[in-house]
């Protein structure tokens, strides 16, 4: 049995930024500790996953726990500040892999908006190509949740080697050198560039999600897939700038 005061629960919850606080059955929370936990909305659970109940000081027992966490707790109810990593495994909503999935969601939304911009600007062929890209991006959640390999990235007729080659040497292949975006460029070019920037952010989020404390990466295939996707969007921009897409 241990007496958990305010200082101790602050430490256990990292100043209220991490929870729930898992305590051993029989441990006693001081009134100041309870008050602090309530104020900072930090849940208290026991190792068996039974949340603390304050019914005359008694702990109510429940059935089998429905959820588990990375730090060993088992829970009957899903806290609002937690979400599913895989199956019934819960993590905090700011977990790097959840943040990565949020970027995938953002990327899908930006691609659809880009398609609309391309259609308005007369580049329907590019809008169709972006539909293939959208299908590829939507698979990244499966790559993560189900541990599926990304495999070889072939998009819009380009092999992995061609994606790298053509994006690095655009003047050689399209007659258009690298360029800096300007307000004088078409709305389609600007829209494609915005998606390219979101792809780069998503790649960084993937690195944060899949690296360990030493910097080694568990899912290099996901990061490589996003890197090649960034190359593809640069190729789209080059082709638009070079007039390679028919405008209708």
C-alpha positions in Angstrom: 0.0 0.0 0.0 1.2 3.5 -0.8 0.0 7.0 -0.2 -0.2 8.9 -3.5 -0.1 12.6 -2.9 -0.5 15.4 -5.5 3.2 15.5 -6.3 3.2 11.8 -7.0 0.2 11.8 -9.3 1.6 14.8 -11.1 4.7 12.8 -11.8 2.7 9.7 -12.8 0.7 11.7 -15.3 3.6 13.8 -16.6 2.0 16.9 -15.3 -1.5 16.0 -16.6 -0.3 15.4 -20.2 -0.5 11.6 -19.9 -3.2 9.4 -18.5 -4.9 7.4 -17.2 -2.9 7.0 -14.0 -2.6 3.3 -13.1 -2.4 2.6 -9.4 -2.1 -0.6 -7.4 -5.1 -1.9 -5.6 -5.0 -0.7 -2.0 -3.1 2.5 -2.8 -4.6 5.6 -1.3 -5.1 8.9 -3.1 -4.9 12.0 -0.9 -7.7 14.6 -1.2 -5.3 17.0 -2.8 -4.3 14.3 -5.3 -7.9 13.5 -6.2 -8.7 17.2 -6.6 -5.8 17.7 -8.9 -6.7 14.7 -11.0 -10.3 15.9 -11.4 -9.1 19.4 -12.3 -6.8 18.1 -15.0 -9.3 15.4 -16.1 -6.8 12.6 -15.6 -8.6 9.2 -15.2 -7.5 6.7 -12.6 -7.5 3.0 -13.3 -6.3 -0.1 -11.6 -4.2 -2.8 -13.3 -7.3 -4.9 -13.9 -8.8 -2.1 -15.8 -11.4 -1.1 -13.3 -11.8 2.7 -13.3 -12.0 4.4 -9.9 -15.5 4.8 -8.5 -16.3 7.1 -5.6 -19.4 5.5 -4.2 -18.9 5.7 -0.4 -15.2 5.0 -1.0 -15.9 1.6 -2.4 -14.4 0.2 -5.7 -17.1 -1.2 -8.0 -16.2 -4.3 -9.8 -17.0 -4.8 -13.5 -16.8 -7.7 -16.0 -14.0 -8.5 -18.4 -12.1 -5.5 -19.7 -12.9 -4.5 -23.3 -9.7 -2.5 -24.0 -6.0 -2.6 -23.3 -3.3 0.0 -23.5 0.4 0.1 -24.4 1.2 0.7 -20.7 -0.5 -2.4 -19.4 -3.8 -1.1 -18.2 -7.1 -2.8 -19.2 -10.2 -0.6 -19.5 -14.0 -1.2 -19.5 -14.7 2.0 -21.3 -12.8 4.0 -24.0 -11.7 7.4 -22.6 -12.4 10.3 -24.9 -8.7 11.2 -25.0 -7.8 7.8 -26.4 -8.4 6.0 -29.7 -7.8 2.7 -31.4 -4.3 1.9 -32.6 -5.2 -1.7 -33.7 -8.1 -3.9 -32.6 -8.9 -3.2 -28.9 -5.5 -1.6 -28.3 -5.9 2.1 -27.2 -3.4 4.9 -27.4 -3.6 8.6 -26.7 -4.9 10.7 -29.5 -1.6 12.5 -30.0 0.2 9.2 -30.5 2.6 9.6 -33.6 0.8 6.8 -35.6 -2.6 8.5 -35.0 -1.1 11.8 -36.1 0.3 10.1 -39.2 -3.2 8.7 -40.0 -4.6 12.2 -39.6 -2.1 13.4 -42.3 -3.3 10.7 -44.6 -6.8 11.9 -44.1 -5.7 15.5 -44.9 -3.8 14.3 -48.0 -7.0 12.6 -49.3 -9.0 15.8 -48.8 -6.4 17.9 -50.6 -6.2 15.6 -53.6 -10.0 15.8 -54.1 -9.8 19.6 -53.9 -6.9 19.5 -56.4 -9.0 17.4 -58.8 -11.7 20.0 -58.6 -9.2 22.8 -59.3 -7.8 20.9 -62.3 -11.3 20.3 -63.8 -12.1 24.0 -63.4 -8.8 24.9 -65.0 -9.5 22.6 -68.0 -7.1 19.7 -67.1 -9.4 16.8 -66.9 -6.8 14.3 -67.9 -4.8 15.2 -64.8 -7.9 15.0 -62.6 -8.3 11.4 -63.8 -4.6 10.6 -63.1 -5.2 12.0 -59.6 -8.0 9.5 -59.0 -5.4 6.7 -59.4 -3.2 8.6 -56.9 -6.1 9.0 -54.5 -6.7 5.2 -54.5 -3.0 4.6 -53.7 -3.1 7.1 -50.8 -6.2 5.5 -49.3 -4.3 2.3 -48.9 -1.8 3.7 -46.5 -4.2 3.2 -43.5 -4.2 -0.5 -44.4 -0.4 -0.5 -44.8 -0.3 0.8 -41.2 -3.1 -1.0 -39.4 -2.7 -4.4 -41.1 1.1 -4.2 -41.5 0.7 -4.7 -45.2 3.8 -3.9 -47.3 3.6 -1.0 -49.7 5.3 -2.9 -52.5 6.7 -1.4 -55.6 5.3 2.1 -56.3 4.1 2.4 -59.9 1.8 5.3 -60.5 0.4 7.0 -63.6 2.7 4.9 -65.9 5.9 5.7 -64.0 8.2 3.0 -62.5 9.9 3.8 -59.2 13.2 4.5 -61.0 11.4 6.8 -63.5 9.7 8.8 -60.7 13.1 9.6 -59.2 14.8 10.2 -62.6 12.1 12.4 -64.1 11.6 14.5 -61.0 15.4 15.1 -60.6 16.1 15.9 -64.3 12.9 17.5 -65.7 14.6 19.5 -68.4 16.1 16.4 -69.8 12.8 14.6 -70.0 10.1 17.3 -70.4 12.1 20.4 -71.7 11.2 22.2 -68.5 13.8 23.1 -65.8 13.0 23.3 -62.1 11.1 26.4 -61.2 9.8 28.5 -58.3 6.0 28.8 -58.0 4.6 32.2 -58.8 1.1 33.8 -58.6 1.2 34.0 -62.4 1.1 30.2 -62.6 -2.2 28.5 -63.2 -4.6 27.5 -60.4 -3.9 23.9 -61.3 -0.2 24.3 -60.8 -0.8 26.0 -57.4 -3.3 23.2 -56.3 -0.9 20.4 -57.3 1.9 22.2 -55.4 -0.2 22.4 -52.3 -0.8 18.6 -52.4 3.0 18.1 -52.9 3.7 20.1 -49.8 1.1 18.0 -47.8 2.8 14.8 -49.1 6.1 16.1 -47.7 4.5 16.8 -44.3 2.9 13.4 -44.3 6.3 11.8 -45.0 7.8 13.6 -42.0 4.8 12.4 -39.9 5.5 8.9 -41.0 9.1 9.2 -39.9 7.9 10.4 -36.5 5.4 7.5 -36.3 7.7 4.6 -37.2 11.2 5.6 -35.9 12.5 4.2 -32.6 14.5 6.1 -29.9 17.7 5.6 -31.9 16.3 6.9 -35.2 15.9 3.5 -36.9 12.7 3.2 -39.0 10.4 0.2 -38.8 8.4 1.0 -42.0 10.9 2.3 -44.5 8.5 1.2 -47.3 5.8 3.7 -46.1 8.3 6.5 -46.1 9.7 5.5 -49.5 6.2 5.3 -50.9 5.5 8.9 -49.8 8.8 10.1 -51.1 8.0 8.7 -54.5 4.6 10.2 -54.3 6.2 13.6 -53.7 8.3 13.1 -56.8 5.1 12.3 -58.8 3.5 15.6 -57.8 6.6 17.5 -58.9 6.4 15.8 -62.2 2.7 16.8 -62.5 3.8 20.4 -61.9 6.6 20.2 -64.4 4.3 18.8 -67.1 1.7 21.5 -66.4 4.3 24.2 -66.7 5.7 22.7 -69.9 2.2 22.4 -71.5 2.3 18.6 -71.6 -1.4 18.4 -70.6 -4.1 19.2 -73.1 -6.4 21.9 -71.8 -10.1 21.5 -72.6 
